[in-house]
Amino acid sequence: MPNTDTTCIEFWDVGAADPIPLPMTVGDVCSHLIADWLPSLPLPVGSAFMDWPHYLLEPCFADDGTFLSLVKAAGRSERQWTTVLSWMLGVAGARHVLMRLGYRWLAPMSAFYESTTQTVDLGAWHQAFPPSIVKARRPPNGTGLMPDYIALRSTCGSPLQFLDWAVVEAKGRKDCLTNLTTCPLDWHGQARNVEIQVCGKLVKPRRNLVIATRANPRATFPRTRCIQARAWNSMSELEDETLGPSLATEIIAAHLFGLFKGLRLPAWASAVALSSQIRADNVGSSLRDGIKEMVEDSLQRAEGELSRHPTRHYMQASDARAATIEIRTEFEKPIEIDLSYTLMELARNICRADTQEAAAVAVHKADTELDEWEHARRGNSDERGDIVLPYGVEMRVPPEFNRRG
């Protein structure tokens, strides 16, 4: 008998002919949206996007389990909103599948566009991630859109030059994924429509992934409005890549930048972004010294941001939390987001690392500790009902978020 207590989505793993139930709740959707980059929005608006899943998602009770489904009212929205809804569920579905596949760090490809020229403006509502040593561009014969993400697994299992990383294309669609056994050619092509350079040298991803998320708010029945996800994977030969540590650091920096923006911690986001400029290969010594001073100033303000949130102390190091961020909702209880000490110490170390070697040491140490943290936290997450994210974040949503239908 299927477990009807856990809300799931239908998921086709890489190469699988039949779907399996992949646990995914309204709270999971919220957690993935808070960590993603919402372009050109002031911080309060970005985190406010966490509220909408409660209104538009509900459990669908079927003979084969309980599935996450769009509410009927979602189908009456205007076409523009339906497109936005598909995009956001595509983001949440892709991030959820990547987490299941073991990827910890996720950076938007747009963070590394070669044409990016913006600098960090500490006073702007839309902080921008500055140009770094990592560049993403279309291949000489490439056309159309580039893929969406660069994803990275934990670096502690092997030497840093052997990164297990992937280029990812996330798709949202309204049609059922059941019979889509072969990845569509245009999706396959878009997942490869990028060249990535580190310090001017071309690097080859270990995998090219395509993840599709099906969300059809206009479907007639609750079961046909249920969320589906499917993944396709193409692997390449793993090559010795001496630029691995540099790539890992900048992927993680971009991930942290987006996370801190979503959590309304702008000084932390600025410090991380500025540190990427310090490690850039075209920065002179005098300019680097000036940026270091800006980083320290941002970090001082960042510690003040963190001190305004409650700090919790625990007996075991695996439970230690640096602070709890609260995001208000319409319910009596807010969304609570715990930040682990390991995550915040990694952010400090990356900000202060003026060389790729120093940053690589911090990354390897943090990934080792986060592997232990994640294992310990997931051991009790089912009975606590918390959402454990592999990069050192734990989230609790009000019970009302998962009480629809």
C-alpha positions in Angstrom: 0.0 0.0 0.0 1.3 3.5 -0.8 2.0 5.9 2.0 -0.9 8.3 1.9 0.5 10.5 4.7 3.3 12.0 2.6 2.5 14.4 -0.2 4.5 13.5 -3.3 5.0 14.2 -6.9 5.3 11.7 -9.7 9.0 11.5 -10.6 10.8 9.7 -13.4 14.4 9.3 -12.5 17.1 9.3 -15.1 16.6 6.3 -17.4 13.5 5.1 -15.5 10.5 3.8 -17.4 8.1 4.0 -14.5 7.5 6.9 -12.0 8.2 6.8 -8.3 6.6 8.9 -5.6 9.0 11.7 -4.7 8.1 13.4 -1.4 7.4 17.1 -2.0 5.3 19.5 0.0 4.1 23.0 -0.2 6.9 23.8 2.3 9.4 22.3 -0.1 8.2 24.6 -2.9 8.6 27.6 -0.6 12.1 26.6 0.4 13.3 26.3 -3.2 11.9 29.7 -4.1 13.6 31.5 -1.2 17.0 30.2 -2.4 16.5 31.0 -6.1 17.4 34.3 -7.7 14.3 36.5 -8.4 15.6 39.0 -10.9 15.2 42.8 -10.4 13.0 42.6 -7.3 13.6 44.4 -4.0 14.3 42.0 -1.1 10.9 42.1 0.6 9.1 41.3 -2.7 11.4 38.4 -3.4 10.8 36.6 -0.1 7.1 37.4 -0.3 6.9 34.9 -3.2 7.1 32.2 -0.5 3.5 32.8 0.4 1.8 32.0 -2.9 2.2 28.1 -2.9 -0.2 27.8 0.0 -3.0 29.4 -2.0 -2.4 27.5 -5.3 -1.3 24.0 -4.2 -3.2 21.3 -2.3 -3.0 17.6 -1.7 -4.8 15.3 -4.0 -5.8 12.0 -2.4 -5.7 9.1 -4.8 -5.7 5.3 -4.6 -1.9 5.3 -5.4 -1.0 7.9 -2.9 -1.3 11.6 -2.0 0.0 14.0 -4.6 0.8 17.7 -4.8 -1.8 19.3 -7.1 -2.8 22.8 -8.3 -6.1 24.0 -7.0 -8.9 24.4 -9.6 -9.0 28.2 -9.1 -5.5 28.5 -10.5 -6.9 27.6 -14.0 -9.0 30.8 -14.0 -6.0 33.1 -13.9 -4.8 35.2 -16.8 -2.3 33.7 -19.3 0.5 35.9 -18.1 0.2 34.5 -14.5 -0.1 31.0 -15.8 3.3 31.5 -17.5 4.8 32.8 -14.3 3.3 29.9 -12.3 4.8 27.4 -14.7 8.2 29.1 -14.4 8.2 29.1 -10.6 7.1 25.5 -10.4 9.7 24.6 -13.0 12.3 26.3 -10.7 11.0 24.4 -7.6 10.8 21.1 -9.4 14.3 21.3 -10.9 15.8 22.3 -7.5 14.0 19.5 -5.7 15.1 16.9 -8.3 18.7 18.1 -8.1 18.7 17.8 -4.4 17.5 14.2 -4.7 20.3 13.6 -7.2 22.8 14.7 -4.6 23.6 18.3 -5.8 24.2 20.7 -2.9 25.2 24.0 -4.6 23.2 25.6 -7.4 24.1 28.8 -9.2 22.1 30.4 -12.0 23.9 30.5 -15.3 23.1 34.2 -15.6 25.5 34.9 -12.8 28.4 34.1 -15.2 27.2 35.5 -18.5 30.3 36.8 -20.3 28.4 40.0 -21.3 27.8 40.8 -17.7 29.3 44.3 -16.9 27.5 45.4 -13.8 29.2 46.0 -10.5 28.0 45.7 -7.0 25.9 48.7 -5.9 25.5 48.6 -2.2 22.6 51.0 -2.3 20.5 49.4 -5.0 17.5 47.2 -4.2 18.7 44.8 -7.0 22.2 43.8 -6.0 24.0 42.3 -8.9 26.6 39.5 -8.8 29.8 41.0 -10.4 31.9 39.5 -13.2 34.1 36.7 -11.9 36.8 34.3 -13.2 33.9 32.1 -14.4 32.4 33.0 -17.8 29.5 31.5 -19.6 28.8 32.2 -23.3 27.1 30.6 -26.3 29.3 28.3 -28.4 30.4 29.8 -31.7 27.6 27.9 -33.5 25.1 28.2 -30.7 21.7 30.0 -31.0 18.9 30.7 -28.6 18.8 30.4 -24.9 21.5 29.0 -22.7 20.8 26.4 -19.9 19.6 27.6 -16.5 22.0 26.4 -13.8 25.4 25.1 -12.8 25.0 22.4 -10.1 27.7 21.0 -7.9 27.8 18.0 -5.6 29.8 17.9 -2.3 33.5 18.3 -2.9 34.7 16.3 0.1 34.5 12.8 -1.6 37.4 13.4 -3.9 40.2 15.8 -4.8 38.8 19.2 -5.8 40.2 19.0 -9.3 37.6 16.1 -9.9 34.5 18.2 -9.5 31.2 16.4 -9.9 29.3 19.2 -11.5 26.6 19.6 -14.1 25.0 22.1 -16.5 21.2 22.0 -16.0 18.2 23.1 -18.1 14.9 23.4 -16.2 11.7 23.2 -18.1 8.1 23.9 -17.1 5.3 22.4 -19.3 1.6 21.7 -19.1 1.5 18.4 -21.0 1.8 15.0 -19.1 5.3 13.6 -18.8 4.2 9.9 -18.7 5.0 9.2 -22.4 7.9 11.6 -22.7 10.5 8.8 -22.6 13.1 10.6 -24.8 14.3 14.1 -24.0 13.0 16.5 -26.8 15.7 17.6 -29.2 15.4 21.3 -28.5 15.8 20.7 -24.7 18.7 18.4 -25.3 20.3 21.1 -27.5 19.7 23.9 -25.0 21.3 22.0 -22.2 24.5 22.0 -24.3 24.2 25.5 -25.6 26.9 27.0 -23.4 30.7 27.2 -23.1 32.1 27.7 -19.6 35.5 29.2 -19.1 37.5 29.5 -15.8 40.4 31.9 -15.9 40.1 31.9 -19.7 40.3 28.1 -20.0 37.4 26.0 -21.4 36.1 23.4 -18.9 33.7 20.6 -19.7 30.8 19.7 -17.4 30.6 16.2 -16.0 26.9 16.0 -16.9 24.3 17.8 -18.9 20.9 17.5 -17.2 17.4 18.4 -18.3 14.6 18.4 -15.7 11.0 19.0 -16.8 8.2 19.9 -14.3 4.6 19.4 -15.4 2.1 21.9 -14.0 -1.3 22.3 -15.8 -3.7 24.6 -13.9 -6.3 24.3 -16.6 -6.7 20.5 -16.3 -10.1 19.3 -15.4 -9.5 16.9 -12.6 -7.3 17.2 -9.4 -5.3 14.1 -10.5 -4.5 15.6 -13.8 -3.5 18.9 -12.1 -0.9 17.0 -10.1 2.8 18.0 -10.3 5.1 15.7 -12.3 8.9 15.8 -12.8 11.2 13.9 -15.1 15.0 14.0 -15.5 17.4 13.2 -18.4 21.1 12.9 -18.0 24.0 12.8 -20.5 27.5 12.1 -19.0 30.9 12.9 -20.3 34.3 11.4 -19.5 35.7 12.8 -16.2 38.9 14.7 -17.0 41.6 16.0 -14.7 40.7 19.7 -14.4 43.2 21.8 -12.4 40.7 24.7 -12.3 38.2 22.7 -10.3 38.8 24.6 -7.0 38.2 27.9 -8.7 35.0 26.8 -10.3 33.7 25.3 -7.1 34.3 28.5 -5.1 32.5 30.7 -7.6 29.5 28.4 -7.9 29.1 28.4 -4.1 29.6 32.2 -3.9 26.8 32.7 -6.4 24.6 30.2 -4.5 25.2 32.1 -1.2 24.6 35.4 -2.9 21.1 34.3 -4.0 20.3 32.7 -0.7 21.2 35.8 1.4 19.2 38.0 -0.9 16.2 35.7 -0.4 16.6 35.8 3.3 16.7 39.6 3.4 20.4 39.7 4.4 21.7 42.3 1.9 25.0 43.0 3.7 25.9 39.3 3.6 25.0 39.2 -0.1 27.1 42.2 -0.8 30.1 40.8 1.1 29.9 37.5 -0.9 29.6 39.4 -4.2 32.5 41.7 -3.5 34.7 38.8 -2.5 34.3 37.3 -6.0 35.8 40.5 -7.4 38.8 40.1 -5.1 39.5 36.7 -6.6 39.1 37.9 -10.2 42.3 37.6 -12.3 42.1 41.1 -13.7 42.1 43.1 -10.4 45.2 45.1 -9.6 46.7 45.1 -6.1 45.5 48.7 -5.2 42.0 47.9 -6.4 42.1 44.6 -4.5 43.0 46.3 -1.3 40.1 48.7 -1.7 37.7 45.9 -2.3 39.0 44.1 0.8 38.1 47.1 2.9 34.6 47.1 1.3 34.3 43.4 2.1 35.2 44.0 5.8 32.8 46.9 6.0 30.0 44.7 4.6 30.9 41.8 6.9 30.7 44.2 9.9 27.2 45.2 8.8 26.4 41.6 8.0 27.2 40.5 11.6 24.8 43.2 12.7 22.1 41.7 10.5 22.6 38.3 12.0 22.7 39.7 15.6 19.1 41.1 15.1 17.8 37.5 14.8 17.6 35.0 17.7 20.5 32.7 18.2 20.0 29.2 19.4 22.5 27.0 21.1 22.5 23.2 21.2 24.5 20.5 23.0 25.6 18.7 19.8 27.6 20.4 17.1 25.5 18.8 14.4 22.5 20.7 15.8 24.2 24.0 16.2 22.4 26.9 14.5 23.9 30.4 14.1 20.6 32.2 13.8 16.9 31.8 13.0 15.5 34.1 10.3 11.8 34.7 10.5 9.7 35.6 7.5 6.2 36.8 8.3 3.2 35.3 6.6 -0.6 35.8 7.0 -0.6 33.1 9.6 0.0 33.6 13.3 3.3 31.8 13.1 6.1 32.9 10.7 8.2 30.8 8.5 11.4 30.0 10.5 14.7 29.4 8.7 17.6 28.1 10.7 21.1 28.8 9.4 23.8 26.4 10.5 27.2 27.6 12.0 28.9 25.7 9.2 27.1 27.6 6.5 27.8 31.0 8.0 31.4 30.2 8.7 31.8 29.1 5.1 30.3 32.5 4.0 32.8 34.4 6.2 35.8 32.3 5.0 34.8 32.8 1.3 34.4 36.5 1.9 37.9 36.8 3.4 39.7 34.4 1.0 41.7 36.6 -1.3 43.1 33.6 -3.2 41.5 30.6 -4.8 43.6 28.3 -2.7 42.4 29.7 0.5 38.8 29.6 -0.7 39.2 25.9 -1.7 40.3 24.9 1.7 37.2 26.6 3.2 35.0 24.9 0.7 36.4 21.4 1.3 36.1 21.8 5.1 32.6 23.1 4.9 31.4 20.3 2.6 32.8 17.7 4.9 31.0 19.2 7.9 27.8 19.7 5.9 27.8 16.0 4.9 27.7 15.2 8.6 25.2 17.9 9.4 22.8 16.8 6.7 23.0 13.1 7.8 22.3 14.0 11.4 19.5 16.4 10.6 17.7 14.2 8.2 17.7 11.4 10.7 15.1 13.3 12.8 13.5 15.5 10.1 10.5 13.2 9.5 9.3 13.3 13.1 10.0 17.0 13.4 8.4 17.9 10.1 11.3 20.2 9.2 12.6 20.8 5.7 16.4 20.0 5.6 18.3 21.6 2.8 21.7 20.2 2.1 23.7 23.5 2.2 23.1 23.9 6.0 19.6 25.4 6.1 16.6 24.0 7.9 13.1 25.5 7.5 9.8 25.2 9.3 6.5 26.4 7.8 3.3 27.0 9.7 1.2 23.9 9.8 -1.6 25.7 7.8 0.7 25.7 4.8 0.0 22.0 4.3 -3.7 21.9 5.3 -5.7 22.3 2.2 -8.3 20.1 0.5 
